Amino acid sequence: MMAIGEGVREEMEKDFETMLRLQHNHGQQGSVQRSNSITFRAPQEHFTIDDFELGKMYGAGSYSKVVRAKKNDTGNVYALKIMDKKFIAKENKISYVKLERIVLDQLDHPGVIRLYFTFQDSYSLYMALESCEGGELFDQIIRKVRLSEDEARFYAAEVVDVLEYIHGVGLIHRDIKPENLLLTTDGHVKVADFGSVKPTRASKLTVLPNTTYDKACTFVGTAAYVPPEVLNSCPASFGNDLWALGCTLYQMLTGSSPFKDASEWLIFQRIMARDLKFPDYFSDEARDLIDKLLDIEPTKRLGAGPQGYAALKMHPFFRGIDWKNIRKSAAPKLAPESTVVEDDDPQGSTWNLSHIGDGCVPQLPPVDASFNSATSSSETQSHISKLSKIDSFDSKWQEFLEPGESIVMISKLKKLQKLTNKKVQLILTDKPKLVCVDPSKVMSKGNIIWSGNSRDMSIHVTSSSHFKISTPKKVLSFEDAKQQAWQWKIAVESFQNH
Ligand SMILES: Nc1ncnc2c1ncn2[C@@H]1O[C@H](COP(=O)(O)OP(=O)(O)OP(=O)(O)O)[C@@H](O)[C@H]1O
């Protein structure tokens, strides 16, 4: 737990009281005028963390940790989003927190995560969210390798249903992706992560003072799902979410996003070129729908045209969907988490309370990391060397980087050991440096000793999914479920050859 002086603490608390005082949107142009404070649907309670029994950690974001929490007196279970005040202030995330809080407070749709109440203590802000025990759609795709068209149709239809609502209230989500589509125990979709939303001018929602509308061209979202116009700094539009829906549907059906590549820079190249390939097994309907969602022109994307969502819902891919009763219809069966012991952490996946107040770094799925097989090794090397000049698209892993250092490749791998296997996040940076991070404890497990000389450090690929890194002291064996063993070798060697 961080030590913090009494004076600083008082100041911080005052600051957060002010920070969470929010204003009505009177529909003014440009930015919202200040007016009376509002009453939240989700109240600001005076609870403490001791009022809850904490369970497993659901995950971590760039400025928060989300943990299963059972309220002692009522027995109600929540997903408690815990944000370290000092960290969010330091990382300039205050506006994200405020925005997510005020927006979630007003949204009312079965496909949107519900916010029940908030509270705070000296160190943290807490948001009690509806708990989604089914995990992320992302994990379902990984566990099933890819989804059937029937499964993908169901999930896509639920996302369409909720996007129609979100767009209807004048919000652009801007970060639709399988990681932000959470599933209830019975497998229905709930959209999460409203920290990046952008209200349109017409939005009737109450938003924050100084919120800008459609002029803003800020770069937000996740590399693999970003539409080309965002890369060209065009204003945000509903079309952004429809492009991301197209990418998500493609990922459901194939197991990976359509513009997947070894780095954000290469992904951006493919997005700009609309370098899109459909596998043979796609039905004509699936191919046509994705093609129409991934239209270069945002206003031509299905759902964004004059007929709006009616055109999207009428697409032949959705034939058979009962739109009015979609939330009542049976969802695909969830693939359970693997029961194989992968971690020798004696705490298992339960969460240690002492983590509250620590700096947080997310446990995120890897940035897409596979090389286009058509890319030659010299092209790859030049691409990789250029990567160092590009800032990481998000700041998720900054904790493990020095100022000016960038991530070149990152994947969640299994480190194979004699008795047990461990999940690790392996990060290659342009320093160059190879860092192993424990994703559940969100802690560095140390650097793998780097050498430019392949006699002192070498990578041996034993299959598309297995590779070993040999250093004078030890040999580390890794398994990459995404079968990117060769990509790791190419990426590391391109820096050794520099
Ligand atoms: N209501 C919830 N129920 C179950 N799990 C949740 C819930 N909300 C979030 N999670 C899990 O916790 C993780 C962290 O969520 P959080 O909202 O803090 O950050 P994020 O959206 O993943 O990342 P970032 O804030 O960096 O964009 C998510 O990836 C998700 O798996």
The ligand as an ORCA input file, in Angstrom:
! r2SCAN-3c Opt
* xyz 0 1
  N     -18.731     -6.028    -15.038
  C     -17.740     -6.890    -15.201
  N     -17.922     -8.203    -14.933
  C     -16.907     -9.088    -15.117
  N     -15.689     -8.743    -15.558
  C     -15.453     -7.457    -15.829
  C     -16.454     -6.464    -15.667
  N     -15.938     -5.271    -16.034
  C     -14.677     -5.510    -16.411
  N     -14.384     -6.822    -16.285
  C     -13.103     -7.462    -16.602
  O     -12.078     -6.700    -16.051
  C     -11.158     -6.286    -17.056
  C     -10.701     -4.876    -16.744
  O     -11.795     -4.008    -16.967
  P     -11.600     -2.460    -17.002
  O     -12.903     -1.849    -17.305
  O     -10.893     -2.059    -15.769
  O     -10.538     -2.194    -18.107
  P     -10.521     -2.495    -19.660
  O     -11.765     -2.015    -20.246
  O     -10.179     -3.929    -19.921
  O      -9.245     -1.696    -20.100
  P      -9.033     -0.149    -20.317
  O      -9.675      0.569    -19.217
  O      -7.567     -0.077    -20.284
  O      -9.626      0.117    -21.661
  C     -11.900     -6.423    -18.366
  O     -11.036     -6.739    -19.404
  C     -12.905     -7.515    -18.096
  O     -12.383     -8.766    -18.445
*
